[in-house]
Amino acid sequence: MRKIVLRIISAICMVLLCFSMASCSNSKGINIGFNGKWIGTLPDVHFGIKSDKTEFDINNVTLDFSYGDGSVGEVGGYIGNYVEGAEETEDCPIVCVAVYFYNSKYGNTLGEARFEDYKNIEGLYFVKEISLDDYNENYDVENNIFGSKYEHTETLTIPQETFELTTGFVCIGVFEIAYIPSQNLYRIANGADKGLKYEILDDGKVKISEPGKTVYDDPK
């Protein structure tokens, strides 16, 4: 009887081992921004990125992107703009939230730059505009001991044009857009981006991976 019990236990262990090995063999993919406890307050924009693979056709780099507001406040309101000769700064309203893809080297050009059309910024590929009400109501991010939970997830394809060299970084950016009345222009007010490392392979495919702690410009 004891031998039978031992054989049953051994068989169960073998089955569990097989499942474990199968699980490990299928674990290849991309899983960013979901697991682990975030230390401190979540950033204004928090990102999660998932895919069951790491290699894609270069014209079909399609992943699941989760993102939203991890802060305690809401987006909207005003930012100040200095007007030369004026006694007070100008109130510039936040008009919407905009989503973009771009090669990381264009991130340094945003800053204080002004634009006639925030849907047509050189180097940035406009994805969509989100109203302030929609963003505040439907794009929350919560964090607990089990990881980050996103209210909004969508499947997006990174434009092929963002892969400018054989290796580098591409970003998804989620930004609040402010309108500057005195100039009739727009600027990026607040927000954040999340980078992914890319590598163009010999077979016309591209490999996507986590970027590490720092997203650099494309190597020159």
N, CA, C and O of each residue as an XYZ file, in Angstrom:
880
protein
N       0.823     -1.209      0.000
C       0.000      0.000      0.000
C       0.856      1.257      0.000
O       0.578      2.223     -0.711
N       1.902      1.219      0.814
C       2.800      2.374      0.902
C       3.458      2.647     -0.442
O       3.616      3.801     -0.840
N       3.850      1.559     -1.156
C       4.481      1.723     -2.466
C       3.503      2.357     -3.457
O       3.899      3.185     -4.278
N       2.228      1.970     -3.382
C       1.224      2.511     -4.295
C       1.053      4.014     -4.057
O       0.980      4.805     -4.997
N       0.990      4.385     -2.763
C       0.848      5.805     -2.419
C       2.041      6.602     -2.927
O       1.884      7.699     -3.460
N       3.245      6.037     -2.755
C       4.457      6.723     -3.217
C       4.459      6.877     -4.734
O       4.879      7.906     -5.263
N       3.986      5.842     -5.429
C       3.930      5.923     -6.891
C       2.935      6.991     -7.339
O       3.190      7.719     -8.298
N       1.786      7.084     -6.634
C       0.794      8.102     -6.968
C       1.355      9.505     -6.740
O       1.182     10.401     -7.567
N       2.034      9.676     -5.596
C       2.644     10.980     -5.298
C       3.687     11.324     -6.348
O       3.769     12.466     -6.802
N       4.491     10.323     -6.736
C       5.520     10.550     -7.748
C       4.904     10.955     -9.081
O       5.405     11.845     -9.767
N       3.801     10.282     -9.439
C       3.132     10.602    -10.700
C       2.574     12.019    -10.677
O       2.671     12.752    -11.662
N       1.983     12.400     -9.536
C       1.441     13.750     -9.411
C       2.545     14.787     -9.531
O       2.372     15.813    -10.188
N       3.680     14.520     -8.896
C       4.822     15.437     -8.973
C       5.308     15.588    -10.407
O       5.647     16.691    -10.836
N       5.343     14.489    -11.148
C       5.782     14.531    -12.544
C       4.825     15.378    -13.380
O       5.250     16.168    -14.223
N       3.526     15.202    -13.132
C       2.539     15.996    -13.875
C       2.712     17.475    -13.576
O       2.712     18.307    -14.483
N       2.860     17.801    -12.276
C       3.058     19.200    -11.896
C       4.326     19.769    -12.498
O       4.354     20.928    -12.913
N       5.380     18.960    -12.550
C       6.639     19.403    -13.144
C       6.466     19.691    -14.625
O       6.999     20.673    -15.141
N       5.717     18.826    -15.308
C       5.481     19.023    -16.736
C       4.711     20.326    -16.984
O       5.032     21.090    -17.894
N       3.682     20.560    -16.149
C       2.928     21.802    -16.279
C       3.815     23.005    -16.044
O       3.723     24.011    -16.747
N       4.683     22.887    -15.037
C       5.588     23.986    -14.718
C       6.541     24.266    -15.857
O       6.791     25.422    -16.197
N       7.081     23.195    -16.457
C       8.002     23.371    -17.576
C       7.289     23.949    -18.785
O       7.842     24.787    -19.497
N       6.061     23.502    -19.015
C       5.287     24.034    -20.134
C       4.997     25.503    -19.933
O       5.050     26.304    -20.866
N       4.687     25.841    -18.684
C       4.416     27.241    -18.375
C       5.631     28.105    -18.614
O       5.525     29.210    -19.145
N       6.802     27.593    -18.216
C       8.041     28.350    -18.414
C       8.352     28.492    -19.897
O       8.805     29.546    -20.343
N       8.112     27.443    -20.651
C       8.434     27.478    -22.075
C       7.520     28.436    -22.820
O       7.889     28.933    -23.885
N       6.301     28.715    -22.270
C       5.370     29.609    -22.920
C       5.419     31.023    -22.355
O       4.586     31.861    -22.700
N       6.399     31.293    -21.482
C       6.440     32.571    -20.787
C       7.092     33.669    -21.612
O       7.119     34.824    -21.188
N       7.621     33.327    -22.789
C       8.260     34.332    -23.618
C       7.219     35.338    -24.084
O       6.132     34.968    -24.527
N       7.557     36.574    -23.981
C       6.648     37.630    -24.378
C       7.028     38.913    -23.679
O       8.138     39.047    -23.164
N       6.104     39.854    -23.664
C       6.332     41.155    -23.053
C       5.281     41.370    -21.982
O       4.087     41.220    -22.239
N       5.715     41.717    -20.790
C       4.803     41.977    -19.676
C       5.426     43.078    -18.829
O       6.257     42.812    -17.961
N       5.023     44.299    -19.084
C       5.613     45.467    -18.433
C       4.523     46.240    -17.695
O       3.458     46.509    -18.250
N       4.796     46.592    -16.452
C       3.920     47.509    -15.736
C       2.719     46.902    -15.058
O       1.784     47.622    -14.707
N       2.714     45.579    -14.860
C       1.577     44.928    -14.219
C       1.929     44.311    -12.870
O       1.158     44.413    -11.916
N       3.079     43.678    -12.793
C       3.422     42.903    -11.610
C       4.250     43.710    -10.627
O       4.937     44.660    -11.004
N       4.176     43.320     -9.358
C       5.013     43.936     -8.342
C       4.381     45.167     -7.732
O       3.583     45.862     -8.361
N       4.749     45.412     -6.518
C       4.243     46.565     -5.780
C       5.004     47.815     -6.174
O       6.233     47.836     -6.110
N       4.287     48.865     -6.583
C       4.901     50.143     -6.906
C       5.183     50.879     -5.603
O       4.288     51.074     -4.781
N       6.434     51.283     -5.427
C       6.821     51.977     -4.204
C       6.463     53.450     -4.325
O       6.900     54.130     -5.253
N       5.664     53.939     -3.380
C       5.273     55.339     -3.402
C       4.036     55.573     -4.261
O       3.333     54.634     -4.634
N       3.784     56.849     -4.567
C       2.619     57.233     -5.361
C       2.829     56.892     -6.826
O       3.923     57.064     -7.364
N       1.776     56.406     -7.467
C       1.870     56.132     -8.897
C       2.114     57.426     -9.660
O       1.684     58.491     -9.218
N       2.798     57.353    -10.800
C       3.028     58.567    -11.601
C       1.726     59.071    -12.211
O       0.713     58.371    -12.208
N       1.766     60.301    -12.737
C       0.572     60.888    -13.349
C       0.037     60.002    -14.473
O      -1.176     59.852    -14.621
N       0.929     59.421    -15.258
C       0.529     58.446    -16.276
C       1.302     57.163    -16.019
O       2.532     57.165    -15.964
N       0.568     56.070    -15.863
C       1.182     54.773    -15.604
C       0.876     53.860    -16.788
O      -0.233     53.876    -17.322
N       1.878     53.056    -17.199
C       1.750     52.257    -18.411
C       1.895     50.762    -18.125
O       2.672     50.353    -17.262
N       1.146     49.971    -18.855
C       1.317     48.529    -18.901
C       1.336     48.088    -20.358
O       0.527     48.559    -21.158
N       2.249     47.190    -20.709
C       2.374     46.731    -22.100
C       2.483     45.219    -22.089
O       3.266     44.650    -21.327
N       1.684     44.559    -22.949
C       1.685     43.098    -22.996
C       1.688     42.592    -24.432
O       1.125     43.206    -25.338
N       2.340     41.452    -24.600
C       2.274     40.698    -25.856
C       2.719     39.278    -25.560
O       3.522     39.049    -24.656
N       2.201     38.326    -26.318
C       2.615     36.934    -26.113
C       3.849     36.580    -26.926
O       4.259     35.420    -26.955
N       4.450     37.574    -27.593
C       5.662     37.334    -28.363
C       6.555     38.566    -28.324
O       6.134     39.635    -27.881
N       7.789     38.410    -28.790
C       8.737     39.530    -28.810
C       9.195     39.884    -30.219
O       9.815     40.930    -30.413
N       8.909     39.051    -31.196
C       9.297     39.323    -32.577
C       8.063     39.516    -33.440
O       7.100     38.753    -33.354
N       8.106     40.563    -34.288
C       6.959     40.966    -35.082
C       7.399     41.280    -36.507
O       8.560     41.611    -36.750
N       6.456     41.173    -37.450
C       6.681     41.770    -38.754
C       6.801     43.269    -38.550
O       6.036     43.860    -37.788
N       7.750     43.880    -39.223
C       8.052     45.279    -38.941
C       6.867     46.196    -39.244
O       6.762     47.282    -38.674
N       5.979     45.767    -40.133
C       4.810     46.577    -40.448
C       3.581     46.185    -39.626
O       2.471     46.645    -39.896
N       3.791     45.332    -38.624
C       2.663     44.902    -37.789
C       3.133     44.651    -36.349
O       2.923     43.573    -35.793
N       3.766     45.659    -35.766
C       4.209     45.562    -34.375
C       3.021     45.971    -33.502
O       2.861     47.139    -33.149
N       2.206     44.994    -33.167
C       0.935     45.226    -32.490
C       0.976     44.633    -31.080
O       1.237     43.442    -30.909
N       0.720     45.465    -30.082
C       0.752     45.047    -28.690
C      -0.457     45.607    -27.965
O      -1.161     46.474    -28.483
N      -0.692     45.106    -26.762
C      -1.754     45.626    -25.900
C      -1.161     46.690    -24.978
O      -0.228     46.421    -24.222
N      -1.704     47.880    -25.049
C      -1.230     48.997    -24.239
C      -2.303     49.376    -23.215
O      -3.445     49.669    -23.569
N      -1.914     49.363    -21.953
C      -2.769     49.830    -20.865
C      -2.137     51.105    -20.315
O      -0.920     51.179    -20.146
N      -2.957     52.093    -20.042
C      -2.402     53.338    -19.510
C      -3.522     54.145    -18.865
O      -4.705     53.924    -19.121
N      -3.117     55.075    -18.031
C      -4.101     55.925    -17.387
C      -3.511     56.725    -16.254
O      -2.296     56.756    -16.056
N      -4.388     57.371    -15.515
C      -4.005     58.322    -14.474
C      -3.820     57.597    -13.148
O      -4.769     57.046    -12.592
N      -2.605     57.605    -12.655
C      -2.320     56.984    -11.373
C      -2.284     57.962    -10.218
O      -2.053     57.558     -9.078
N      -2.507     59.246    -10.485
C      -2.441     60.256     -9.436
C      -3.775     60.328     -8.695
O      -4.754     59.692     -9.085
N      -3.790     61.105     -7.631
C      -5.015     61.235     -6.833
C      -5.939     62.314     -7.391
O      -7.117     62.360     -7.039
N      -5.415     63.181     -8.257
C      -6.217     64.261     -8.820
C      -6.792     63.901    -10.173
O      -6.760     62.744    -10.590
N      -7.317     64.906    -10.853
C      -7.856     64.737    -12.193
C      -7.105     65.635    -13.157
O      -6.532     66.648    -12.757
N      -7.109     65.259    -14.435
C      -6.485     66.109    -15.436
C      -7.424     67.268    -15.753
O      -8.638     67.183    -15.566
N      -6.825     68.349    -16.236
C      -7.620     69.530    -16.567
C      -7.073     70.761    -15.881
O      -5.964     70.751    -15.347
N      -7.854     71.810    -15.902
C      -7.419     73.051    -15.278
C      -6.614     73.916    -16.225
O      -6.869     73.944    -17.429
N      -5.631     74.629    -15.668
C      -4.852     75.596    -16.428
C      -3.371     75.473    -16.079
O      -3.002     74.985    -15.010
N      -2.543     75.925    -17.004
C      -1.136     76.150    -16.714
C      -0.836     77.614    -17.003
O      -1.571     78.267    -17.744
N       0.234     78.128    -16.425
C       0.590     79.526    -16.636
C       1.521     79.702    -17.821
O       2.311     78.813    -18.136
N       1.429     80.849    -18.475
C       2.320     81.201    -19.567
C       2.776     82.650    -19.388
O       1.960     83.563    -19.268
N       4.084     82.836    -19.373
C       4.621     84.175    -19.199
C       4.468     84.968    -20.495
O       4.863     84.513    -21.569
N       3.892     86.151    -20.374
C       3.745     87.061    -21.509
C       4.583     88.298    -21.222
O       4.359     88.987    -20.226
N       5.535     88.577    -22.081
C       6.450     89.689    -21.847
C       5.679     91.008    -21.715
O       4.853     91.349    -22.561
N       5.970     91.735    -20.639
C       5.332     93.025    -20.396
C       4.046     92.946    -19.616
O       3.552     93.970    -19.145
N       3.483     91.750    -19.462
C       2.229     91.608    -18.725
C       2.510     91.526    -17.227
O       3.561     91.041    -16.810
N       1.568     92.000    -16.430
C       1.738     91.984    -14.985
C       1.514     90.589    -14.401
O       2.073     90.266    -13.353
N       0.716     89.769    -15.056
C       0.422     88.430    -14.568
C       0.634     87.414    -15.682
O       0.596     87.743    -16.868
N       0.854     86.185    -15.272
C       0.987     85.128    -16.267
C      -0.374     84.842    -16.888
O      -1.418     85.082    -16.283
N      -0.335     84.332    -18.093
C      -1.558     84.021    -18.836
C      -2.066     82.633    -18.451
O      -1.277     81.696    -18.330
N      -3.378     82.496    -18.259
C      -3.984     81.202    -17.987
C      -4.208     80.453    -19.304
O      -4.885     80.936    -20.211
N      -3.619     79.261    -19.374
C      -3.733     78.441    -20.584
C      -4.492     77.163    -20.235
O      -3.986     76.352    -19.460
N      -5.681     76.960    -20.779
C      -6.491     75.802    -20.395
C      -5.957     74.494    -20.979
O      -5.463     74.449    -22.106
N      -6.072     73.428    -20.176
C      -5.832     72.083    -20.697
C      -7.068     71.689    -21.494
O      -8.178     71.711    -20.962
N      -6.890     71.329    -22.767
C      -8.050     71.100    -23.634
C      -8.345     69.615    -23.871
O      -9.482     69.260    -24.178
N      -7.339     68.742    -23.734
C      -7.572     67.320    -23.982
C      -6.327     66.538    -23.569
O      -5.330     67.111    -23.131
N      -6.408     65.234    -23.718
C      -5.256     64.345    -23.581
C      -4.999     63.729    -24.954
O      -5.933     63.269    -25.610
N      -3.746     63.715    -25.391
C      -3.400     63.170    -26.705
C      -2.406     62.025    -26.548
O      -1.553     62.042    -25.660
N      -2.529     61.030    -27.425
C      -1.683     59.837    -27.399
C      -0.850     59.805    -28.683
O      -1.369     60.038    -29.775
N       0.452     59.513    -28.538
C       1.364     59.494    -29.676
C       2.290     58.274    -29.600
O       2.494     57.687    -28.537
N       2.844     57.914    -30.769
C       4.022     57.058    -30.854
C       5.143     57.878    -31.471
O       4.893     58.741    -32.312
N       6.389     57.611    -31.054
C       7.510     58.313    -31.657
C       8.821     57.632    -31.294
O       8.925     56.931    -30.287
N       9.818     57.859    -32.142
C      11.175     57.441    -31.815
C      11.652     58.282    -30.634
O      11.340     59.470    -30.554
N      12.395     57.681    -29.731
C      12.736     58.361    -28.477
C      13.509     59.653    -28.680
O      13.479     60.528    -27.815
N      14.199     59.790    -29.799
C      15.011     60.990    -29.993
C      14.159     62.251    -30.118
O      14.661     63.358    -29.920
N      12.883     62.095    -30.443
C      12.018     63.270    -30.568
C      11.464     63.719    -29.222
O      10.890     64.804    -29.126
N      11.625     62.913    -28.191
C      11.134     63.297    -26.879
C      11.805     64.545    -26.353
O      11.191     65.322    -25.621
N      13.064     64.747    -26.720
C      13.804     65.912    -26.238
C      13.365     67.208    -26.914
O      13.724     68.294    -26.459
N      12.591     67.106    -27.998
C      12.187     68.311    -28.732
C      10.853     68.867    -28.223
O      10.417     69.924    -28.680
N      10.208     68.178    -27.295
C       8.874     68.592    -26.868
C       8.956     69.751    -25.881
O       8.750     70.902    -26.266
N       9.253     69.467    -24.620
C       9.493     70.520    -23.639
C       8.578     71.718    -23.754
O       7.363     71.605    -23.594
N       9.177     72.883    -24.038
C       8.439     74.142    -24.134
C       8.019     74.452    -25.564
O       7.558     75.562    -25.827
N       8.158     73.519    -26.493
C       7.836     73.783    -27.899
C       6.354     74.110    -28.078
O       5.499     73.596    -27.357
N       6.068     74.976    -29.053
C       4.699     75.357    -29.397
C       4.337     74.763    -30.755
O       5.191     74.586    -31.625
N       3.042     74.458    -30.915
C       2.595     73.813    -32.148
C       1.293     74.449    -32.617
O       0.415     74.771    -31.816
N       1.185     74.624    -33.945
C      -0.066     75.100    -34.512
C      -1.139     74.029    -34.428
O      -2.319     74.331    -34.247
N      -0.726     72.784    -34.561
C      -1.672     71.665    -34.568
C      -1.057     70.515    -33.787
O      -0.073     69.923    -34.230
N      -1.626     70.189    -32.624
C      -1.052     69.121    -31.804
C      -1.273     67.734    -32.405
O      -0.703     66.752    -31.929
N      -2.093     67.653    -33.442
C      -2.269     66.382    -34.141
C      -1.250     66.199    -35.268
O      -1.217     65.159    -35.925
N      -0.439     67.202    -35.477
C       0.540     67.164    -36.564
C       1.855     67.751    -36.073
O       2.219     68.872    -36.429
N       2.566     66.979    -35.250
C       3.854     67.393    -34.702
C       4.947     66.572    -35.379
O       4.854     65.347    -35.453
N       5.966     67.239    -35.865
C       7.028     66.552    -36.599
C       7.675     65.468    -35.727
O       8.069     65.725    -34.590
N       7.775     64.271    -36.271
C       8.406     63.162    -35.577
C       7.464     62.367    -34.708
O       7.795     61.253    -34.304
N       6.275     62.917    -34.403
C       5.295     62.229    -33.563
C       4.142     61.720    -34.419
O       3.668     62.414    -35.318
N       3.703     60.512    -34.132
C       2.593     59.912    -34.861
C       1.361     59.923    -33.955
O       1.280     59.178    -32.978
N       0.420     60.773    -34.298
C      -0.776     60.969    -33.498
C      -1.643     59.712    -33.534
O      -1.939     59.186    -34.606
N      -2.047     59.236    -32.356
C      -2.892     58.047    -32.250
C      -4.342     58.441    -32.038
O      -5.222     58.016    -32.787
N      -4.593     59.257    -31.014
C      -5.969     59.669    -30.751
C      -5.997     60.793    -29.736
O      -5.017     61.064    -29.043
N      -7.162     61.444    -29.669
C      -7.437     62.481    -28.676
C      -8.480     61.958    -27.697
O      -9.442     61.304    -28.099
N      -8.287     62.249    -26.407
C      -9.211     61.817    -25.366
C      -9.731     63.065    -24.652
O      -8.947     63.904    -24.208
N     -11.035     63.181    -24.547
C     -11.594     64.327    -23.829
C     -11.232     64.237    -22.349
O     -10.961     63.152    -21.834
N     -11.231     65.369    -21.677
C     -10.876     65.385    -20.259
C     -11.869     64.573    -19.437
O     -11.473     63.836    -18.534
N     -13.150     64.702    -19.744
C     -14.170     63.940    -19.006
C     -13.974     62.448    -19.191
O     -14.047     61.683    -18.229
N     -13.725     62.030    -20.424
C     -13.530     60.608    -20.712
C     -12.302     60.084    -19.978
O     -12.345     59.010    -19.377
N     -11.219     60.832    -20.024
C      -9.981     60.391    -19.374
C     -10.168     60.273    -17.866
O      -9.747     59.288    -17.258
N     -10.800     61.275    -17.264
C     -10.995     61.258    -15.813
C     -11.936     60.143    -15.360
O     -11.803     59.631    -14.248
N     -12.878     59.769    -16.210
C     -13.871     58.769    -15.824
C     -13.457     57.342    -16.155
O     -13.865     56.407    -15.467
N     -12.651     57.161    -17.200
C     -12.439     55.811    -17.739
C     -10.981     55.375    -17.866
O     -10.708     54.326    -18.450
N     -10.052     56.147    -17.338
C      -8.640     55.808    -17.493
C      -7.906     55.765    -16.146
O      -6.758     56.201    -16.058
N      -8.537     55.258    -15.125
C      -7.900     55.163    -13.811
C      -6.940     53.981    -13.744
O      -7.099     52.990    -14.456
N      -5.953     54.104    -12.884
C      -5.018     53.007    -12.599
C      -4.952     52.842    -11.086
O      -4.778     53.816    -10.353
N      -5.091     51.614    -10.629
C      -4.990     51.311     -9.207
C      -3.811     50.379     -8.968
O      -3.443     49.588     -9.836
N      -3.230     50.481     -7.787
C      -2.081     49.640     -7.456
C      -2.259     49.044     -6.071
O      -2.642     49.736     -5.128
N      -1.976     47.746     -5.959
C      -2.024     47.084     -4.660
C      -0.932     46.031     -4.609
O      -0.055     46.009     -5.472
N      -0.972     45.163     -3.615
C       0.105     44.179     -3.440
C       0.155     43.175     -4.595
O       1.160     42.487     -4.780
N      -0.921     43.093     -5.362
C      -0.959     42.152     -6.473
C      -0.485     42.769     -7.786
O      -0.344     42.061     -8.783
N      -0.238     44.077     -7.797
C       0.235     44.736     -9.009
C      -0.680     45.866     -9.423
O      -1.517     46.319     -8.643
N      -0.518     46.321    -10.652
C      -1.285     47.452    -11.175
C      -2.489     46.966    -11.973
O      -2.393     46.015    -12.749
N      -3.616     47.628    -11.771
C      -4.849     47.303    -12.476
C      -5.288     48.519    -13.278
O      -5.486     49.602    -12.729
N      -5.436     48.325    -14.590
C      -5.756     49.414    -15.501
C      -7.220     49.353    -15.925
O      -7.751     48.294    -16.257
N      -7.848     50.519    -15.902
C      -9.239     50.575    -16.349
C      -9.335     50.532    -17.871
O     -10.345     50.099    -18.426
N      -8.274     50.986    -18.542
C      -8.320     51.073    -20.008
C      -7.170     50.297    -20.642
O      -6.014     50.445    -20.245
N      -7.499     49.474    -21.627
C      -6.512     48.748    -22.430
C      -6.963     48.766    -23.883
O      -8.149     48.602    -24.170
N      -6.024     48.964    -24.797
C      -6.351     48.899    -26.216
C      -5.185     48.306    -26.989
O      -4.032     48.388    -26.564
N      -5.498     47.717    -28.112
C      -4.496     47.116    -28.988
C      -4.080     48.138    -30.032
O      -4.915     48.643    -30.783
N      -2.784     48.444    -30.080
C      -2.266     49.461    -30.991
C      -1.079     48.921    -31.772
O      -0.343     48.059    -31.292
N      -0.902     49.438    -32.977
C       0.229     49.073    -33.825
C       1.214     50.227    -33.882
O       0.840     51.345    -34.237
N       2.463     49.968    -33.539
C       3.503     50.998    -33.588
C       3.860     51.265    -35.040
O       4.182     50.320    -35.761
N       3.818     52.514    -35.501
C       4.125     52.799    -36.905
C       5.529     52.345    -37.289
O       6.482     52.534    -36.533
N       5.642     51.751    -38.459
C       6.934     51.267    -38.940
C       7.961     52.395    -39.021
O       9.155     52.169    -38.825
N       7.494     53.607    -39.308
C       8.402     54.739    -39.485
C       9.152     55.118    -38.215
O      10.168     55.810    -38.285
N       8.663     54.674    -37.043
C       9.358     55.018    -35.803
C      10.647     54.221    -35.627
O      11.502     54.604    -34.829
N      10.800     53.118    -36.362
C      12.012     52.298    -36.264
C      13.038     52.848    -37.253
O      13.218     52.308    -38.344
N      13.704     53.927    -36.856
C      14.505     54.699    -37.804
C      15.860     54.076    -38.102
O      16.367     54.220    -39.214
N      16.461     53.384    -37.130
C      17.753     52.746    -37.338
C      17.637     51.265    -37.015
O      16.544     50.764    -36.750
N      18.757     50.573    -37.039
C      18.713     49.122    -36.816
C      18.409     48.776    -35.359
O      17.901     47.692    -35.072
N      18.713     49.683    -34.449
C      18.399     49.458    -33.044
C      18.172     50.798    -32.365
O      18.782     51.800    -32.740
N      17.306     50.819    -31.378
C      16.997     52.068    -30.689
C      15.793     51.896    -29.791
O      15.538     50.808    -29.274
N      15.050     52.983    -29.608
C      13.921     52.970    -28.687
C      12.732     53.705    -29.302
O      12.890     54.735    -29.958
N      11.538     53.155    -29.076
C      10.305     53.825    -29.468
C       9.476     54.057    -28.214
O       9.586     53.314    -27.238
N       8.646     55.094    -28.249
C       7.871     55.467    -27.070
C       6.397     55.610    -27.404
O       6.031     55.985    -28.519
N       5.564     55.310    -26.432
C       4.174     55.753    -26.444
C       4.083     56.891    -25.443
O       4.540     56.762    -24.307
N       3.498     57.998    -25.859
C       3.367     59.163    -24.991
C       1.909     59.515    -24.780
O       1.114     59.500    -25.721
N       1.561     59.830    -23.545
C       0.212     60.270    -23.198
C       0.360     61.627    -22.522
O       0.902     61.718    -21.421
N      -0.124     62.691    -23.184
C       0.160     64.050    -22.735
C      -1.107     64.891    -22.649
O      -2.024     64.750    -23.459
N      -1.139     65.769    -21.651
C      -2.164     66.805    -21.588
C      -1.752     67.933    -22.537
O      -0.591     68.342    -22.567
N      -2.715     68.424    -23.306
C      -2.454     69.482    -24.281
C      -3.058     70.788    -23.774
O      -4.234     70.847    -23.416
N      -2.230     71.835    -23.751
C      -2.687     73.157    -23.307
C      -2.774     74.112    -24.497
O      -1.974     74.039    -25.429
N      -3.750     74.998    -24.445
C      -3.924     76.022    -25.479
C      -3.434     77.359    -24.955
O      -3.766     77.760    -23.839
N      -2.632     78.053    -25.775
C      -2.054     79.340    -25.395
C      -2.811     80.435    -26.146
O      -2.540     80.653    -27.327
N      -3.743     81.123    -25.504
C      -4.593     82.094    -26.215
C      -3.818     83.216    -26.901
O      -4.134     83.578    -28.034
N      -2.808     83.769    -26.230
C      -2.101     84.925    -26.786
C      -1.344     84.594    -28.066
O      -1.064     85.485    -28.868
N      -1.013     83.321    -28.262
C      -0.250     82.907    -29.436
C      -1.075     82.061    -30.405
O      -0.635     81.768    -31.517
N      -2.261     81.677    -29.978
C      -3.098     80.773    -30.772
C      -2.316     79.509    -31.137
O      -2.364     79.030    -32.270
N      -1.594     78.983    -30.139
C      -0.780     77.785    -30.317
C      -1.062     76.803    -29.179
O      -1.756     77.120    -28.213
N      -0.504     75.611    -29.327
C      -0.656     74.570    -28.318
C       0.720     74.149    -27.811
O       1.738     74.356    -28.471
N       0.721     73.559    -26.636
C       1.946     72.969    -26.110
C       1.588     71.768    -25.252
O       0.468     71.652    -24.755
N       2.567     70.871    -25.084
C       2.405     69.731    -24.186
C       2.649     70.212    -22.770
O       3.707     70.760    -22.462
N       1.654     70.001    -21.902
C       1.730     70.538    -20.555
C       2.230     69.511    -19.553
O       3.233     69.743    -18.878
N       1.556     68.400    -19.450
C       1.902     67.350    -18.498
C       1.751     65.998    -19.181
O       1.252     65.902    -20.303
N       2.191     64.960    -18.483
C       2.062     63.614    -19.022
C       3.358     62.844    -18.901
O       4.257     63.233    -18.157
N       3.448     61.748    -19.638
C       4.634     60.898    -19.572
C       4.668     59.989    -20.793
O       3.709     59.909    -21.560
N       5.794     59.312    -20.950
C       5.899     58.324    -22.011
C       6.519     57.048    -21.471
O       7.065     57.028    -20.368
N       6.431     55.989    -22.253
C       7.025     54.699    -21.901
C       7.748     54.159    -23.118
O       7.180     54.070    -24.206
N       9.008     53.800    -22.921
C       9.826     53.354    -24.039
C       9.926     51.845    -24.147
O       9.780     51.117    -23.165
N      10.180     51.397    -25.365
C      10.470     49.999    -25.670
C      11.728     49.951    -26.525
O      11.923     50.794    -27.401
N      12.569     48.977    -26.272
C      13.755     48.804    -27.094
C      13.395     47.997    -28.336
O      12.639     47.028    -28.256
N      13.939     48.398    -29.483
C      13.700     47.634    -30.708
C      15.030     47.267    -31.372
O      16.044     47.947    -31.215
N      14.980     46.182    -32.106
C      16.136     45.717    -32.868
C      15.638     45.126    -34.186
O      14.872     44.161    -34.185
N      16.067     45.698    -35.301
C      15.673     45.201    -36.614
C      16.471     43.937    -36.924
O      17.701     43.947    -36.870
N      15.779     42.860    -37.245
C      16.413     41.582    -37.534
C      16.621     41.409    -39.037
O      16.075     42.159    -39.846
N      17.427     40.399    -39.394
C      17.783     40.197    -40.797
C      16.611     39.726    -41.653
O      16.628     39.915    -42.869
N      15.612     39.128    -41.054
C      14.510     38.539    -41.818
C      13.322     39.478    -41.977
O      12.205     39.024    -42.224
N      13.548     40.776    -41.840
C      12.462     41.733    -42.006
C      11.550     41.838    -40.806
O      10.466     42.415    -40.891
N      11.981     41.285    -39.693
C      11.210     41.375    -38.466
C      11.888     42.334    -37.488
O      13.028     42.750    -37.694
N      11.173     42.671    -36.434
C      11.726     43.534    -35.405
C      11.497     42.870    -34.054
O      10.428     42.320    -33.788
N      12.515     42.932    -33.209
C      12.428     42.373    -31.863
C      12.178     43.497    -30.873
O      12.878     44.509    -30.884
N      11.176     43.319    -30.015
C      10.807     44.317    -29.012
C      11.122     43.766    -27.626
O      10.856     42.598    -27.343
N      11.693     44.610    -26.760
C      12.036     44.170    -25.413
C      11.960     45.350    -24.452
O      11.804     46.499    -24.864
N      12.074     45.041    -23.162
C      12.095     46.105    -22.158
C      13.343     46.954    -22.338
O      14.398     46.432    -22.700
N      13.239     48.254    -22.092
C      14.366     49.141    -22.369
C      15.401     49.223    -21.265
O      16.481     49.771    -21.486
N      15.113     48.702    -20.090
C      16.003     48.941    -18.971
C      15.577     50.203    -18.251
O      14.450     50.666    -18.425
N      16.456     50.762    -17.453
C      16.106     51.911    -16.637
C      16.097     53.231    -17.408
O      15.435     54.182    -16.993
N      16.822     53.299    -18.519
C      16.948     54.551    -19.254
C      16.676     54.321    -20.722
O      17.141     53.336    -21.296
N      15.923     55.227    -21.340
C      15.655     55.179    -22.768
C      16.524     56.238    -23.439
O      16.321     57.437    -23.249
N      17.494     55.777    -24.224
C      18.405     56.683    -24.886
C      17.918     56.989    -26.296
O      17.046     56.303    -26.829
N      18.497     58.033    -26.892
C      18.251     58.298    -28.302
C      18.809     57.150    -29.144
O      19.613     56.348    -28.670
N      18.369     57.089    -30.391
C      18.958     56.110    -31.303
C      20.467     56.314    -31.356
O      20.933     57.454    -31.380
N      21.238     55.226    -31.374
C      22.688     55.371    -31.484
C      23.071     56.006    -32.823
O      22.459     55.739    -33.858
N      24.078     56.837    -32.770
C      24.509     57.543    -34.006
C      25.719     56.849    -34.601
O      26.233     57.280    -35.633
